[in-house]
Amino acid sequence: MMLHRALRTTAGPLAVLGVVLLLAGASAGEPERLDGRERLGYLQWLHSLERTVAAREAGGVQEERLLYPFDLPSWEGDDPRPYRHLAIGKAVLELEEIWADREHHPSPLAALSNARNYVHLSEYDSALVWYEITERADKEGRFSEDVARESLAAALAAGDSLGAARGLTNTLGATEIARRADEVVVAYRWLLTNRDARSLDHLIQKVAAEDSLLTPRLRLWHARALAWREQPAECLAQLRLLVAGGALSQGLEESERTWVVTKVPDLYLVLDDVDAAADLYGALASSSLEELSLWGAYQLAGTALMTADYSGAAAGYRRVCEGERHGPWQDHACANAALAENLERLRKEGEPYGAAAFYQR
């Protein structure tokens, strides 16, 4: 699983400490804490994630990832479905032959099926042609939402900048945005990848106007956009609504659920509610998932360091430093363990140049 890494700096331990202190003082006031239902929902999210991972690992199954931009499970190399390509290819050829004589006009459903067949064959340029045919044939607009979502995804997969720009423009200009949740998720992910702040701000405003209608997955990516645009309070509000739903996975991937359970306490820390952050980091530190457990311990050690609990910080950092390697933040833990141990020694023993006298005040 990929954890959200709050501290990405590769500087030394003093620089890391400075970042922690800066983040903790980033807000003028503390945010509202999780109420009882939300906190219970957060713990249910965490335990549900633990059970999901445990069951998958017990069966020797790899984590299933959704294939961007189509949001479909990626195929394994030994999957028998490549034989399905033969049937798809035959269907494509038959429909192409009918279309070539220009005497038959395929129905919208037939044209859409052909577009999808080309997507399955990774022939995205041809798929885009058939999505246009579908759009022209669909006079009643029965498949307009499907075509909008799928043609945007195909344009992104094909690297068709003009098609992608047209699709994104249609998405940004759409009404009833919540009805096009899957399409908006694709747009959010593309805009975040390309760091298009202006378009993101516009999409954030449109999605926020229909807040009560958002699907869990759209709410997640709405929160991620808010986080990137440095709106932590608004991001936290979205995640509180998300975790209040409780233990169900709500159709989210393991990595997406992991982002939620780590981001909530991270946001409390950024918003200067160290106690609320420490409470949730404590739950993470007790998790059966080692990476989550180490992240919780790492952040708890940071809060201990901020409150001058140097011995507690040293113990926490040492645990993270000696754990199985998951990311460069553990290098910071090793450096900060030595820093916290020196600070604790300084507190107890004092040093020349007035340090002992300072602690006696």
C-alpha positions as CSV (number, residue, x, y, z in Angstrom):
1,M,0.0,0.0,0.0
2,M,1.1,3.5,-0.7
3,L,0.9,5.8,2.4
4,H,0.4,9.5,2.2
5,R,3.8,10.9,3.1
6,A,3.5,14.2,4.9
7,L,7.2,14.8,5.2
8,R,9.0,14.5,1.9
9,T,12.1,16.6,2.6
10,T,15.5,14.9,2.3
11,A,17.1,17.5,4.6
12,G,18.6,16.6,8.0
13,P,16.8,16.1,11.3
14,L,16.7,19.7,12.3
15,A,15.1,20.7,9.0
16,V,12.5,17.9,9.4
17,L,11.7,19.1,12.9
18,G,11.3,22.6,11.5
19,V,8.7,21.3,9.0
20,V,6.8,19.5,11.7
21,L,6.6,22.7,13.8
22,L,5.6,24.8,10.8
23,L,2.8,22.4,9.9
24,A,1.5,22.3,13.4
25,G,1.3,26.1,13.5
26,A,-0.3,26.5,10.1
27,S,-3.8,27.3,11.4
28,A,-5.1,30.1,13.5
29,G,-7.7,27.9,15.2
30,E,-8.4,24.3,15.9
31,P,-10.9,22.5,13.6
32,E,-14.0,20.7,14.9
33,R,-13.1,17.2,16.0
34,L,-14.6,13.9,14.9
35,D,-17.9,13.3,16.7
36,G,-18.6,9.9,18.2
37,R,-20.2,8.6,15.0
38,E,-17.4,9.8,12.8
39,R,-14.7,8.5,15.1
40,L,-16.4,5.1,15.2
41,G,-16.7,5.2,11.4
42,Y,-13.0,6.0,11.1
43,L,-12.1,3.0,13.3
44,Q,-14.4,0.8,11.2
45,W,-12.7,2.1,8.1
46,L,-9.3,1.1,9.6
47,H,-10.4,-2.3,10.8
48,S,-12.2,-3.0,7.5
49,L,-9.0,-2.2,5.6
50,E,-7.1,-4.5,7.9
51,R,-9.5,-7.4,7.2
52,T,-9.4,-6.8,3.5
53,V,-5.6,-6.9,3.3
54,A,-5.4,-9.9,5.7
55,A,-7.9,-11.9,3.6
56,R,-6.2,-11.0,0.3
57,E,-2.7,-11.9,1.7
58,A,-4.0,-15.2,3.2
59,G,-5.2,-16.1,-0.3
60,G,-1.9,-15.1,-1.9
61,V,-3.7,-12.6,-4.1
62,Q,-2.1,-9.3,-5.3
63,E,-3.7,-6.0,-4.5
64,E,-6.2,-5.2,-7.3
65,R,-5.6,-1.9,-8.9
66,L,-8.0,0.0,-11.1
67,L,-6.6,0.7,-14.5
68,Y,-6.6,4.5,-15.1
69,P,-8.2,6.1,-17.0
70,F,-10.9,3.5,-17.4
71,D,-11.3,2.5,-13.7
72,L,-11.5,-1.2,-14.5
73,P,-9.5,-4.0,-12.9
74,S,-6.2,-4.5,-14.8
75,W,-5.8,-8.0,-16.3
76,E,-3.2,-10.4,-15.0
77,G,-0.7,-11.9,-17.4
78,D,-2.1,-15.4,-17.0
79,D,-5.7,-14.3,-17.3
80,P,-7.6,-16.5,-20.0
81,R,-9.5,-13.4,-21.3
82,P,-7.0,-12.6,-24.0
83,Y,-8.9,-15.3,-26.0
84,R,-11.8,-12.9,-25.7
85,H,-9.8,-10.6,-28.0
86,L,-10.4,-13.0,-30.8
87,A,-14.1,-12.7,-30.5
88,I,-13.9,-8.9,-30.1
89,G,-11.7,-8.7,-33.2
90,K,-14.1,-10.7,-35.2
91,A,-17.1,-8.6,-34.1
92,V,-15.1,-5.4,-34.9
93,L,-14.4,-6.7,-38.5
94,E,-18.0,-7.6,-39.1
95,L,-19.3,-4.2,-38.0
96,E,-16.5,-2.4,-39.9
97,E,-17.6,-4.3,-43.1
98,I,-21.2,-3.3,-42.6
99,W,-20.2,0.3,-42.0
100,A,-17.9,0.4,-45.0
101,D,-20.6,0.0,-47.6
102,R,-22.4,3.1,-46.2
103,E,-25.8,1.5,-46.8
104,H,-26.3,0.4,-43.2
105,H,-26.2,2.9,-40.3
106,P,-25.4,1.1,-37.0
107,S,-27.7,1.8,-34.1
108,P,-26.3,3.9,-31.2
109,L,-25.9,0.7,-29.1
110,A,-24.1,-1.2,-31.9
111,A,-21.8,1.8,-32.4
112,L,-21.1,2.1,-28.7
113,S,-20.4,-1.6,-28.5
114,N,-17.9,-1.3,-31.3
115,A,-16.2,1.6,-29.6
116,R,-15.9,-0.4,-26.4
117,N,-14.5,-3.4,-28.4
118,Y,-11.8,-1.1,-29.8
119,V,-11.0,0.0,-26.2
120,H,-10.6,-3.6,-25.2
121,L,-8.2,-4.0,-28.1
122,S,-6.3,-0.9,-27.0
123,E,-7.1,0.7,-30.4
124,Y,-8.1,4.0,-28.8
125,D,-8.0,6.1,-32.0
126,S,-10.5,3.8,-33.7
127,A,-12.5,3.8,-30.5
128,L,-12.7,7.6,-30.6
129,V,-14.1,7.4,-34.2
130,W,-16.8,5.1,-33.0
131,Y,-17.7,7.2,-30.0
132,E,-18.3,10.1,-32.5
133,I,-20.5,7.8,-34.6
134,T,-22.4,6.9,-31.5
135,E,-22.9,10.5,-30.5
136,R,-24.2,11.4,-33.9
137,A,-26.5,8.4,-34.1
138,D,-27.8,8.9,-30.5
139,K,-30.5,11.5,-31.3
140,E,-32.3,10.9,-28.0
141,G,-29.2,11.2,-25.9
142,R,-29.7,7.8,-24.2
143,F,-25.9,7.1,-24.1
144,S,-24.6,10.7,-23.8
145,E,-23.2,10.2,-20.3
146,D,-21.5,6.9,-21.3
147,V,-20.0,8.5,-24.4
148,A,-18.8,11.5,-22.5
149,R,-17.0,9.4,-19.8
150,E,-15.6,6.7,-22.1
151,S,-14.5,9.0,-24.9
152,L,-12.6,11.2,-22.4
153,A,-10.9,8.1,-21.0
154,A,-10.0,6.9,-24.5
155,A,-8.6,10.3,-25.5
156,L,-6.4,10.3,-22.5
157,A,-5.3,6.8,-23.1
158,A,-4.5,7.7,-26.8
159,G,-2.6,10.8,-25.8
160,D,-5.0,12.8,-28.0
161,S,-4.5,16.3,-26.6
162,L,-7.2,17.8,-28.7
163,G,-9.7,15.1,-27.8
164,A,-8.8,15.3,-24.2
165,A,-9.2,19.1,-24.2
166,R,-12.6,18.8,-25.8
167,G,-13.7,16.1,-23.3
168,L,-12.4,18.1,-20.3
169,T,-14.2,21.2,-21.6
170,N,-17.4,19.3,-21.8
171,T,-16.9,18.0,-18.3
172,L,-16.2,21.4,-16.8
173,G,-19.2,22.9,-18.6
174,A,-21.6,20.1,-17.6
175,T,-24.7,20.6,-15.5
176,E,-25.8,18.0,-12.8
177,I,-22.2,17.1,-12.3
178,A,-22.9,14.5,-9.7
179,R,-24.7,12.3,-12.3
180,R,-21.4,12.1,-14.2
181,A,-19.4,11.0,-11.1
182,D,-17.1,8.5,-12.9
183,E,-16.3,11.1,-15.7
184,V,-15.6,13.8,-13.1
185,V,-13.2,11.4,-11.2
186,V,-11.3,10.8,-14.5
187,A,-11.1,14.6,-15.0
188,Y,-10.0,15.2,-11.4
189,R,-7.2,12.7,-11.8
190,W,-6.0,14.1,-15.1
191,L,-6.0,17.7,-13.8
192,L,-4.2,16.7,-10.7
193,T,-1.6,14.8,-12.7
194,N,-1.1,17.8,-14.9
195,R,-1.2,20.3,-12.0
196,D,-3.9,22.4,-13.8
197,A,-4.8,24.6,-10.8
198,R,-7.2,26.9,-12.7
199,S,-9.3,24.1,-14.1
200,L,-9.2,22.3,-10.8
201,D,-10.5,25.3,-8.9
202,H,-13.4,25.6,-11.4
203,L,-14.2,21.9,-11.1
204,I,-14.0,22.1,-7.3
205,Q,-16.6,24.8,-7.3
206,K,-19.0,22.9,-9.5
207,V,-18.7,19.7,-7.5
208,A,-19.1,21.6,-4.2
209,A,-22.4,23.0,-5.4
210,E,-23.8,19.4,-5.5
211,D,-22.1,18.2,-2.3
212,S,-25.0,16.1,-1.0
213,L,-25.2,14.1,-4.2
214,L,-21.6,12.9,-4.4
215,T,-20.6,9.3,-4.6
216,P,-18.0,8.1,-2.2
217,R,-15.3,7.8,-4.9
218,L,-16.1,11.3,-6.3
219,R,-16.0,12.7,-2.7
220,L,-12.6,11.1,-2.2
221,W,-11.1,12.7,-5.3
222,H,-12.8,16.0,-4.5
223,A,-11.0,15.8,-1.2
224,R,-7.7,15.0,-2.9
225,A,-8.1,18.1,-5.1
226,L,-8.9,20.2,-2.1
227,A,-5.7,18.9,-0.4
228,W,-3.6,19.7,-3.4
229,R,-5.1,23.2,-3.6
230,E,-4.0,23.6,0.1
231,Q,-7.5,23.8,1.6
232,P,-7.0,21.5,4.6
233,A,-10.2,22.5,6.5
234,E,-12.4,21.9,3.4
235,C,-10.6,18.6,2.7
236,L,-11.1,17.4,6.3
237,A,-14.8,18.2,6.1
238,Q,-15.1,15.9,3.0
239,L,-13.2,13.1,4.7
240,R,-15.4,13.4,7.8
241,L,-18.4,12.8,5.6
242,L,-16.7,9.9,4.0
243,V,-15.7,8.0,7.2
244,A,-19.1,8.6,8.8
245,G,-20.3,5.9,6.4
246,G,-18.5,3.2,8.5
247,A,-16.9,-0.1,7.7
248,L,-18.0,-0.7,4.1
249,S,-15.3,-0.2,1.5
250,Q,-17.7,1.9,-0.6
251,G,-16.0,0.7,-3.8
252,L,-12.6,2.2,-3.1
253,E,-9.2,0.6,-3.6
254,E,-7.0,-0.3,-0.7
255,S,-4.6,2.5,-1.6
256,E,-7.5,5.0,-1.7
257,R,-8.8,3.8,1.7
258,T,-5.2,4.0,3.1
259,W,-5.0,7.6,1.9
260,V,-8.2,8.4,3.9
261,V,-7.2,6.8,7.2
262,T,-3.7,8.5,7.1
263,K,-4.9,11.9,5.7
264,V,-7.5,12.5,8.5
265,P,-5.0,12.7,11.4
266,D,-2.4,14.4,9.1
267,L,-5.0,17.2,8.5
268,Y,-5.7,17.6,12.2
269,L,-1.9,18.0,12.7
270,V,-1.7,20.6,9.9
271,L,-4.7,22.4,11.4
272,D,-3.0,22.6,14.8
273,D,-5.1,20.1,16.8
274,V,-2.3,18.0,18.0
275,D,-4.4,16.1,20.5
276,A,-7.0,15.0,17.9
277,A,-4.1,14.0,15.6
278,A,-2.4,12.0,18.3
279,D,-5.6,10.1,19.1
280,L,-6.0,8.9,15.6
281,Y,-2.2,8.2,15.1
282,G,-2.5,6.0,18.2
283,A,-5.1,3.9,16.4
284,L,-2.8,3.7,13.4
285,A,0.1,2.7,15.6
286,S,-1.9,-0.2,16.9
287,S,-2.9,-1.4,13.5
288,S,-2.1,-4.9,12.3
289,L,-0.8,-3.5,9.0
290,E,2.8,-2.8,9.6
291,E,3.2,0.1,7.3
292,L,0.2,1.9,8.8
293,S,1.5,1.0,12.3
294,L,4.9,2.4,11.6
295,W,3.4,5.6,10.1
296,G,1.3,6.1,13.2
297,A,4.3,5.6,15.4
298,Y,6.4,7.9,13.3
299,Q,3.8,10.7,13.6
300,L,3.2,10.1,17.3
301,A,7.0,10.4,17.8
302,G,6.7,13.8,16.0
303,T,4.0,15.0,18.3
304,A,6.0,13.9,21.3
305,L,9.0,15.8,20.0
306,M,6.8,18.9,19.6
307,T,5.7,18.7,23.2
308,A,9.2,18.2,24.5
309,D,8.6,14.5,25.4
310,Y,12.1,13.6,24.1
311,S,12.2,10.1,25.6
312,G,8.9,9.2,24.1
313,A,9.9,10.7,20.7
314,A,13.2,8.8,20.8
315,A,11.5,5.4,21.5
316,G,8.9,6.0,18.7
317,Y,11.5,7.0,16.2
318,R,13.7,4.1,17.1
319,R,10.8,1.7,16.6
320,V,10.2,3.1,13.1
321,C,13.9,3.2,12.2
322,E,14.3,-0.5,13.1
323,G,11.1,-1.6,11.3
324,E,10.7,-3.1,7.8
325,R,11.6,-0.5,5.2
326,H,8.6,1.2,3.5
327,G,9.8,4.7,2.6
328,P,12.4,7.5,3.0
329,W,10.5,8.9,6.0
330,Q,12.1,6.0,8.0
331,D,15.5,7.6,7.3
332,H,14.2,10.7,9.0
333,A,13.1,8.6,11.9
334,C,16.6,7.2,12.3
335,A,18.1,10.7,12.3
336,N,15.4,12.1,14.6
337,A,15.9,9.2,17.1
338,A,19.4,10.3,17.7
339,L,18.3,14.0,17.9
340,A,15.6,13.2,20.5
341,E,18.0,11.1,22.5
342,N,20.5,14.0,22.6
343,L,17.8,16.4,23.6
344,E,16.7,14.1,26.5
345,R,20.4,13.7,27.6
346,L,20.7,17.5,27.5
347,R,17.6,17.9,29.6
348,K,18.9,15.4,32.2
349,E,22.6,16.2,32.4
350,G,22.9,19.7,31.1
351,E,25.8,20.9,29.0
352,P,28.3,23.8,29.1
353,Y,27.3,27.3,28.1
354,G,24.3,27.6,30.3
355,A,22.1,24.7,29.2
356,A,21.8,23.2,32.7
357,A,20.9,26.6,34.1
358,F,18.3,27.0,31.3
359,Y,16.4,23.9,32.4
360,Q,16.5,24.9,36.0
361,R,14.5,28.0,35.4
